[in-house]
Amino acid sequence: MAELEMLQTIQMVSQIAGALGVCIAAIYYIINLKNNQKNMKTTLETRQTQLFMQLFAQYNTKDFMNDFGRVAYQMEYKNLADWQEKYSPMNNLDYWASWSRVGRFFDGVGILVKSGLIDVDLVVEELRELNLYSWDKMSSWVYEIRSVMKSESTWENFEFLAVEARKKHSGVVSLDEVSKWMRKAMDDTK
């Protein structure tokens, strides 16, 4: 009888040890899973930061700022026909190139944001005025091009980015208001 009780005790201890081993393995798995998720989040944030810094480096160049200044402050047009007469690649290659670079830059950034590759808040915080002023200047052209070319997707990601920037920063004045203020300031210094 004592041998039977001893055998049952050993069997029970064995079962408890097995159950304890499964619990320890499950806890280890959960800890590993959480660590992996944390590492993946850190990796994603690092990649987004690197991508943002590449964008920052691109738009913060003298060439891009010259393109932006040309588009925002020098190019004036009434409608698509007027724009084509003044700035089409056949009539003014330099201005057309600036126009295209600015539009494609913001459309590309919009694609990255929509795809979740870069955080919209990060982009909007850094690029809000440049994005909004560019869209203010270029939106009427975009709408006419979409209609004429039957292409609703022309620079849709640029528009998306401008809409997001306007939602988050509704108080940012329009390009027209900035231009009026700049003209007045220049007149006052004369």
C-alpha positions in Angstrom: 0.0 0.0 0.0 2.8 2.4 0.9 4.3 1.7 -2.5 1.1 2.5 -4.2 0.7 5.8 -2.4 4.3 6.7 -3.2 3.7 5.9 -6.9 0.6 8.1 -6.9 2.5 10.9 -5.2 5.3 10.6 -7.8 2.7 10.6 -10.6 1.0 13.7 -9.2 4.3 15.6 -8.8 5.2 14.6 -12.4 1.8 15.9 -13.7 2.2 19.2 -11.7 5.8 19.6 -13.0 4.5 19.0 -16.6 1.7 21.6 -16.2 4.2 24.0 -14.6 6.5 23.6 -17.6 3.7 24.3 -20.0 2.8 27.5 -18.0 6.4 28.7 -18.0 6.7 28.0 -21.7 3.5 30.1 -22.3 4.8 32.9 -20.2 8.1 32.8 -22.1 6.2 32.9 -25.4 4.1 35.9 -24.4 7.2 37.8 -23.2 8.9 37.1 -26.5 5.9 38.1 -28.5 5.7 41.4 -26.6 9.4 42.1 -27.1 9.1 41.3 -30.8 6.1 43.6 -31.2 8.1 46.4 -29.3 11.1 45.8 -31.6 8.9 45.9 -34.7 7.3 49.2 -33.5 10.7 50.6 -32.9 11.9 49.5 -36.3 8.9 51.0 -38.0 9.3 54.3 -36.2 13.0 54.3 -37.1 12.2 53.7 -40.8 9.5 56.4 -40.7 12.0 58.8 -39.2 14.6 58.0 -41.8 12.1 58.4 -44.6 10.9 61.7 -43.1 14.5 63.0 -42.9 15.1 62.1 -46.5 12.0 64.1 -47.4 13.2 66.9 -45.2 16.6 66.9 -46.9 15.0 67.0 -50.3 12.5 69.8 -49.7 15.0 71.8 -47.6 17.3 72.4 -50.6 17.9 75.7 -52.3 16.6 74.2 -55.5 13.3 73.0 -54.0 12.8 76.3 -52.2 13.5 78.1 -55.5 10.9 75.9 -57.2 8.4 76.5 -54.4 9.0 80.3 -54.5 8.6 80.4 -58.3 5.3 78.4 -58.1 3.9 80.2 -55.0 5.0 83.8 -55.7 5.9 84.3 -59.3 3.5 82.2 -61.4 0.2 83.9 -62.1 -2.5 82.5 -64.3 -6.3 82.9 -64.7 -7.1 79.4 -66.0 -5.7 76.4 -67.8 -5.4 78.1 -71.2 -3.5 81.1 -69.6 -1.3 78.6 -67.7 -0.5 76.7 -70.9 0.4 79.9 -72.7 2.8 81.1 -70.0 4.1 77.9 -68.3 3.7 74.8 -70.5 7.0 73.0 -71.4 6.8 74.3 -74.9 6.7 77.9 -73.7 8.6 78.0 -70.4 10.5 74.9 -69.6 12.1 76.3 -66.4 8.8 77.3 -64.9 7.1 74.1 -66.0 9.9 72.1 -64.4 9.4 74.0 -61.1 5.7 73.4 -61.3 6.1 69.7 -61.9 8.7 69.2 -59.2 6.6 70.8 -56.5 3.4 69.0 -57.5 5.0 65.6 -57.9 6.9 66.1 -54.5 3.6 66.7 -52.6 1.8 64.0 -54.5 4.6 61.6 -53.6 4.5 62.6 -50.0 0.7 62.1 -50.0 1.2 58.5 -51.4 3.6 57.7 -48.5 1.2 59.1 -46.0 -1.8 57.2 -47.5 0.2 54.0 -47.6 1.1 54.3 -43.9 4.8 54.6 -44.6 5.1 57.9 -42.9 2.9 59.5 -40.2 0.5 62.2 -41.4 1.0 64.3 -38.3 4.7 64.4 -38.8 4.4 65.5 -42.4 1.7 68.0 -41.7 3.6 69.6 -38.9 6.7 70.2 -41.0 5.3 70.9 -44.4 2.0 72.6 -43.7 2.6 76.0 -45.1 4.6 74.8 -48.1 1.9 72.2 -48.8 -1.0 74.5 -48.3 0.4 77.4 -50.3 1.4 75.1 -53.1 -2.1 73.6 -53.2 -3.7 77.1 -53.0 -1.7 78.1 -56.1 -2.1 74.8 -58.0 -5.5 73.5 -57.2 -7.5 75.4 -59.9 -5.0 74.0 -62.5 -5.4 70.5 -61.0 -9.2 70.7 -61.2 -9.2 71.9 -64.8 -6.6 69.2 -65.8 -8.7 66.5 -64.2 -11.7 67.7 -66.2 -10.0 68.2 -69.5 -7.9 65.0 -69.3 -10.7 62.9 -67.7 -8.3 62.0 -65.0 -9.8 62.3 -61.5 -6.6 60.9 -60.0 -4.3 63.7 -61.1 -2.4 64.8 -58.0 -5.1 63.3 -55.7 -2.5 62.5 -53.1 -1.3 66.1 -53.1 -4.9 67.2 -52.5 -5.3 64.6 -49.8 -2.2 66.0 -48.0 -3.5 69.6 -48.3 -6.9 68.6 -46.9 -5.3 66.9 -44.0 -3.1 69.9 -43.4 -6.1 72.3 -43.5 -8.0 70.0 -41.1 -5.2 70.1 -38.6 -4.2 73.7 -39.1 -7.4 75.6 -40.1 -5.9 78.9 -38.9 -3.0 78.9 -41.5 -3.7 81.9 -43.8 -4.1 81.4 -47.5 -1.4 82.1 -50.0 -3.4 85.1 -51.3 -3.4 86.6 -47.8 0.4 86.1 -47.5 1.0 87.6 -50.9 -1.1 90.7 -50.0 0.8 91.1 -46.7 4.1 90.8 -48.5 3.1 93.3 -51.2 1.9 95.7 -48.5 5.2 95.3 -46.5 7.2 96.0 -49.6 5.1 99.1 -50.4 5.5 100.4 -46.9 9.3 100.2 -47.1 9.4 102.3 -50.3 
